[in-house]
Amino acid sequence: MTSKHYSTDVVIVGAGPTGLFAVFECGMLKMKCHVIDSLAHIGGQLTALYPEKPIYDIPGYPMILAGDLVTHLEDQAKPFDPVYHLKQQVSDLKSLDDGRFEVTTAGGIVISCAAVIIAAGAGAFGPNKPPLEGLEAYEEKSVFYMVRRCGDFADKTVMIAGGGDSAVDWAISLSDVAKKIYFVHRRDKFRAAPESVDKLHKIAESGKVEMVIPYQLHGLRGEGGTLSAVELADLDGNKKILEVDALLPLFGIVPQLGALGDWGITIEQHHIPVDPATQQTNVAGVFAIGDVSTYPNKLKLILTGFSEGAMAAHAIHPRVFPDEELHFVYSTTQGVP
């Protein structure tokens, strides 16, 4: 495999909302960024799990859709020409003799940088897939682990499996557009917010959603990636077959910090402890922001991650420009270069 080599000021691992805003904060300090993400698109969990879900605690926006927030963050970072390396998993991090780092991906990309910001959420993640034979043939054709556009399921018979917030919330949202929704769960207790569960039961009473409980996914039927039916089974082995057009197995995501655990960075329960004043990890020059980082009394909010990105950028500046004194300037005075 032929490697591609790059040099930049900062490598950001993770293209979620905090990673995107960190590009802006670094850019305002005249630092260039390369961004690596294991997903095929930017936005992290906002794009992967709920792009059409509303968010209510972003300053200045009484309500904004998750996907729209990602678009705004991308536009905000765009003037600083970030380089995105998507569908790439970081495989190695080396300290160089000159104090810089070398970041390598599994796809053969090698980037030299002065500092690294880990903004990988709870780590590189993927969907928690059900153990169904032949599942891969249906993925992204009639089996989906996320909803990018509600309209994609208009007038279709959709089966949603799961018992958490994502499954319940999407059953509620898609009930407005789908022809019919089967909601499959292995028990009558849910991990979702009680208010959402109550709303789902009320919709079920209207006939828009049929609750199929207690059942689990057992098999898929179809041809050429197109589902025709899903086979279900209960704990006693009783089975039933339901005709569907699409299946959404929403069992959450699997966090995996992967190679990060081999870099000498302290990891505690899938999180990285940092200095709350700088967001630096136990490795000088390596920082962590957003949901992956932890410190006493931290609030896991997107706006907290935004603040952490700004602090990390300011802490990194002396590494990139060791002979230049940093004078804090408000963006209203400085403007966007």
C-alpha positions as CSV (number, residue, x, y, z in Angstrom):
1,M,0.0,0.0,0.0
2,T,1.4,3.4,-1.1
3,S,1.4,6.0,1.7
4,K,0.4,9.6,1.3
5,H,2.4,12.1,3.3
6,Y,1.2,15.5,4.6
7,S,2.4,18.1,7.0
8,T,0.2,20.4,9.1
9,D,-0.1,22.3,12.4
10,V,-2.8,20.2,14.1
11,V,-4.4,16.8,13.4
12,I,-7.9,16.5,14.8
13,V,-9.2,13.0,15.3
14,G,-12.9,13.1,14.9
15,A,-15.1,15.2,12.6
16,G,-18.0,15.6,15.0
17,P,-19.3,19.0,16.2
18,T,-16.4,19.7,18.6
19,G,-13.8,18.6,16.1
20,L,-15.3,20.9,13.5
21,F,-15.4,23.9,15.8
22,A,-11.8,23.2,16.9
23,V,-10.9,23.7,13.2
24,F,-12.4,27.2,13.4
25,E,-10.7,28.0,16.7
26,C,-7.3,26.8,15.4
27,G,-7.9,28.7,12.2
28,M,-8.5,31.9,14.0
29,L,-5.1,31.5,15.5
30,K,-3.6,30.9,12.0
31,M,-3.1,27.1,12.6
32,K,-3.9,24.7,9.8
33,C,-5.8,21.4,10.5
34,H,-6.2,18.0,9.0
35,V,-9.3,16.1,10.3
36,I,-9.5,12.3,10.4
37,D,-12.8,10.4,10.9
38,S,-13.7,6.7,10.5
39,L,-17.1,7.6,9.1
40,A,-17.8,8.5,5.5
41,H,-19.2,11.9,6.4
42,I,-18.5,14.7,8.8
43,G,-20.8,15.4,11.8
44,G,-20.1,12.4,14.0
45,Q,-23.1,11.2,16.0
46,L,-25.2,14.2,14.9
47,T,-25.1,12.9,11.3
48,A,-24.8,9.2,12.0
49,L,-27.7,8.9,14.5
50,Y,-30.1,11.8,14.3
51,P,-29.5,14.4,11.6
52,E,-33.2,15.4,11.7
53,K,-33.5,15.6,15.4
54,P,-33.9,19.0,17.0
55,I,-31.4,20.4,19.5
56,Y,-32.5,23.1,21.9
57,D,-29.3,24.0,23.9
58,I,-27.1,25.6,21.2
59,P,-26.6,29.3,22.1
60,G,-28.4,31.6,19.7
61,Y,-30.6,28.9,18.3
62,P,-33.9,28.2,20.2
63,M,-34.0,25.1,18.1
64,I,-31.8,23.7,15.3
65,L,-31.8,20.3,13.6
66,A,-28.6,18.3,14.2
67,G,-27.9,18.1,10.5
68,D,-28.2,21.9,10.1
69,L,-25.8,22.5,13.0
70,V,-23.3,20.3,11.2
71,T,-23.7,22.3,8.0
72,H,-23.2,25.6,9.9
73,L,-20.1,24.2,11.6
74,E,-18.7,23.1,8.3
75,D,-19.3,26.5,6.8
76,Q,-17.7,28.2,9.8
77,A,-14.6,26.1,9.4
78,K,-14.4,26.4,5.6
79,P,-12.4,29.7,5.4
80,F,-9.5,27.9,7.0
81,D,-9.3,25.1,4.4
82,P,-9.3,22.1,6.6
83,V,-8.3,18.8,4.9
84,Y,-10.7,15.9,5.7
85,H,-9.6,12.3,5.6
86,L,-12.9,10.4,5.9
87,K,-13.4,6.6,6.2
88,Q,-10.0,6.5,7.8
89,Q,-9.1,4.9,11.1
90,V,-6.1,6.2,13.0
91,S,-3.7,3.3,13.5
92,D,-0.6,4.8,15.0
93,L,0.8,7.9,16.7
94,K,4.5,8.5,17.0
95,S,6.5,11.2,18.8
96,L,9.3,12.6,16.5
97,D,12.7,13.7,17.6
98,D,11.8,17.4,16.8
99,G,8.9,17.4,19.2
100,R,6.3,16.9,16.5
101,F,4.0,13.9,16.0
102,E,3.4,11.5,13.1
103,V,-0.2,10.3,12.8
104,T,-0.8,7.2,10.5
105,T,-4.1,5.8,9.4
106,A,-5.0,2.3,8.4
107,G,-5.5,3.6,4.8
108,G,-1.8,4.6,4.5
109,I,-2.1,8.4,5.2
110,V,0.8,9.8,7.2
111,I,0.5,13.3,8.7
112,S,3.3,15.2,10.5
113,C,1.9,17.8,13.0
114,A,2.8,19.9,16.0
115,A,-0.2,18.7,18.1
116,V,-3.1,16.3,18.1
117,I,-6.7,17.0,19.3
118,I,-8.7,13.9,20.0
119,A,-12.4,14.8,19.4
120,A,-13.6,11.3,18.8
121,G,-16.8,11.4,20.9
122,A,-16.7,8.2,22.9
123,G,-14.1,6.9,20.5
124,A,-14.4,5.6,16.9
125,F,-17.8,4.0,16.8
126,G,-20.1,1.9,14.7
127,P,-23.6,0.5,15.0
128,N,-24.3,-2.4,17.3
129,K,-25.5,-4.8,14.6
130,P,-27.9,-7.7,15.2
131,P,-26.4,-11.2,14.5
132,L,-28.5,-12.0,11.4
133,E,-27.3,-14.2,8.6
134,G,-26.8,-12.4,5.3
135,L,-27.2,-9.0,7.0
136,E,-24.5,-7.3,5.0
137,A,-26.3,-7.8,1.7
138,Y,-29.2,-5.6,2.9
139,E,-27.2,-2.9,4.6
140,E,-27.8,0.6,3.2
141,K,-30.4,-0.8,0.8
142,S,-33.2,-1.9,3.0
143,V,-31.5,-2.2,6.4
144,F,-30.3,1.1,7.9
145,Y,-28.6,2.0,11.2
146,M,-29.5,5.7,10.9
147,V,-32.1,8.0,9.5
148,R,-30.7,10.7,7.2
149,R,-34.1,11.9,5.8
150,C,-37.5,11.0,7.1
151,G,-38.8,11.3,3.5
152,D,-36.8,8.2,2.5
153,F,-39.4,6.1,4.4
154,A,-42.5,7.8,3.2
155,D,-45.4,5.3,2.4
156,K,-43.2,2.3,3.4
157,T,-43.8,-0.4,6.0
158,V,-40.9,0.0,8.4
159,M,-39.7,-2.2,11.2
160,I,-37.8,-0.6,14.1
161,A,-36.0,-2.8,16.6
162,G,-34.6,-1.6,19.9
163,G,-35.7,-0.1,23.2
164,G,-33.6,3.0,23.7
165,D,-34.1,6.7,22.9
166,S,-33.1,6.4,19.3
167,A,-35.5,3.6,18.5
168,V,-38.4,5.2,20.3
169,D,-37.8,8.7,19.0
170,W,-37.5,7.5,15.4
171,A,-40.7,5.4,15.7
172,I,-42.5,8.6,16.8
173,S,-41.0,10.7,14.0
174,L,-41.5,8.2,11.2
175,S,-45.0,7.5,12.2
176,D,-45.9,10.8,10.4
177,V,-44.6,9.6,7.1
178,A,-44.5,5.8,7.0
179,K,-47.4,3.7,5.9
180,K,-47.0,1.4,8.9
181,I,-44.4,0.9,11.7
182,Y,-43.7,-2.3,13.5
183,F,-41.9,-1.6,16.8
184,V,-40.0,-4.7,18.0
185,H,-38.5,-5.1,21.4
186,R,-37.6,-8.1,23.5
187,R,-39.4,-6.9,26.6
188,D,-42.0,-4.3,27.7
189,K,-39.5,-2.2,29.6
190,F,-37.7,0.6,27.7
191,R,-34.4,2.5,28.2
192,A,-35.8,5.6,26.6
193,A,-37.2,8.7,28.3
194,P,-40.5,7.9,30.0
195,E,-42.3,10.9,28.2
196,S,-41.2,9.5,24.8
197,V,-42.4,6.0,25.7
198,D,-45.8,7.3,26.7
199,K,-46.0,9.2,23.4
200,L,-45.1,6.1,21.5
201,H,-47.9,4.1,23.3
202,K,-50.4,6.8,22.5
203,I,-49.4,6.7,18.8
204,A,-49.7,2.9,18.9
205,E,-53.3,3.3,20.2
206,S,-54.1,5.2,17.0
207,G,-52.9,2.3,14.9
208,K,-49.9,4.1,13.2
209,V,-47.5,1.9,15.2
210,E,-47.9,-1.8,16.0
211,M,-46.0,-2.9,19.1
212,V,-44.5,-6.3,18.6
213,I,-43.4,-7.3,22.1
214,P,-41.7,-9.5,23.4
215,Y,-39.9,-10.5,20.2
216,Q,-36.4,-10.3,18.7
217,L,-35.0,-10.2,15.2
218,H,-34.4,-13.8,14.0
219,G,-34.0,-13.7,10.2
220,L,-34.2,-11.7,7.0
221,R,-36.1,-12.6,3.8
222,G,-35.6,-10.9,0.5
223,E,-33.5,-10.9,-2.6
224,G,-30.8,-8.6,-4.1
225,G,-30.6,-6.5,-1.0
226,T,-34.3,-5.8,-1.0
227,L,-36.2,-7.0,2.1
228,S,-39.6,-8.6,1.7
229,A,-40.1,-9.8,5.3
230,V,-38.4,-10.1,8.7
231,E,-38.7,-13.2,10.8
232,L,-39.1,-12.7,14.6
233,A,-38.9,-15.0,17.5
234,D,-39.9,-14.7,21.2
235,L,-38.0,-16.2,24.1
236,D,-40.0,-19.4,23.9
237,G,-39.0,-19.9,20.3
238,N,-42.4,-18.9,18.8
239,K,-41.9,-17.2,15.5
240,K,-43.8,-14.8,13.3
241,I,-43.0,-13.3,9.9
242,L,-43.9,-9.7,9.0
243,E,-43.7,-8.2,5.6
244,V,-41.7,-5.0,5.6
245,D,-39.9,-2.6,3.2
246,A,-37.2,-1.5,5.5
247,L,-35.6,-2.5,8.8
248,L,-34.0,-0.1,11.3
249,P,-32.1,-2.1,14.0
250,L,-31.4,0.7,16.5
251,F,-29.4,-0.9,19.2
252,G,-27.0,1.9,19.8
253,I,-23.4,2.4,18.9
254,V,-20.3,0.5,20.0
255,P,-17.6,2.8,21.3
256,Q,-14.0,1.7,20.6
257,L,-11.0,3.9,21.3
258,G,-9.0,1.3,19.3
259,A,-5.4,2.4,18.7
260,L,-5.7,5.3,21.1
261,G,-5.2,2.9,23.9
262,D,-1.7,2.0,22.5
263,W,-0.4,5.5,22.4
264,G,0.5,5.9,26.1
265,I,-2.5,8.0,26.7
266,T,-4.3,7.4,30.0
267,I,-7.8,6.0,29.4
268,E,-10.4,5.4,32.1
269,Q,-13.6,3.7,31.2
270,H,-13.5,4.7,27.5
271,H,-12.7,8.3,28.5
272,I,-9.5,10.3,28.5
273,P,-8.6,12.4,31.6
274,V,-7.4,15.9,30.7
275,D,-6.2,19.1,32.4
276,P,-9.5,21.1,32.4
277,A,-7.5,24.4,31.9
278,T,-5.9,23.2,28.6
279,Q,-7.6,19.9,27.7
280,Q,-4.1,18.3,27.5
281,T,-3.8,14.6,28.2
282,N,-1.0,13.0,30.1
283,V,1.0,13.1,26.8
284,A,2.3,16.6,26.1
285,G,1.0,17.9,22.8
286,V,-2.0,15.6,22.7
287,F,-5.3,17.0,23.7
288,A,-8.8,15.6,24.1
289,I,-12.1,17.5,23.8
290,G,-15.8,16.7,23.7
291,D,-17.4,13.5,25.0
292,V,-14.2,11.5,25.0
293,S,-12.5,13.7,27.6
294,T,-13.2,13.8,31.3
295,Y,-12.4,15.9,34.3
296,P,-14.2,16.6,37.6
297,N,-17.7,18.0,37.3
298,K,-17.7,18.0,33.5
299,L,-21.0,18.5,31.7
300,K,-21.4,16.4,28.6
301,L,-22.9,19.1,26.4
302,I,-22.0,20.1,22.8
303,L,-21.4,23.7,24.0
304,T,-19.0,22.4,26.6
305,G,-17.1,20.7,23.8
306,F,-17.0,24.0,21.9
307,S,-15.4,25.7,24.8
308,E,-12.9,22.9,25.2
309,G,-11.9,23.3,21.5
310,A,-11.1,26.9,22.1
311,M,-9.0,26.2,25.2
312,A,-7.1,23.4,23.4
313,A,-6.4,25.7,20.4
314,H,-5.0,28.4,22.6
315,A,-2.9,25.9,24.5
316,I,-1.5,24.5,21.2
317,H,-0.5,27.9,19.8
318,P,2.9,28.1,21.6
319,R,3.8,24.7,20.1
320,V,3.1,25.9,16.6
321,F,4.5,29.4,17.0
322,P,7.1,29.1,19.9
323,D,8.6,32.5,19.2
324,E,5.3,34.4,18.9
325,E,3.5,35.8,21.9
326,L,-0.3,35.2,21.7
327,H,-2.4,38.2,22.4
328,F,-6.1,37.4,23.0
329,V,-8.3,39.2,20.6
330,Y,-12.1,39.0,20.3
331,S,-13.5,37.8,16.9
332,T,-15.5,40.9,16.6
333,T,-12.3,42.9,16.5
334,Q,-10.2,40.4,14.5
335,G,-12.8,39.2,12.0
336,V,-12.3,36.0,10.0
337,P,-9.1,36.0,8.0
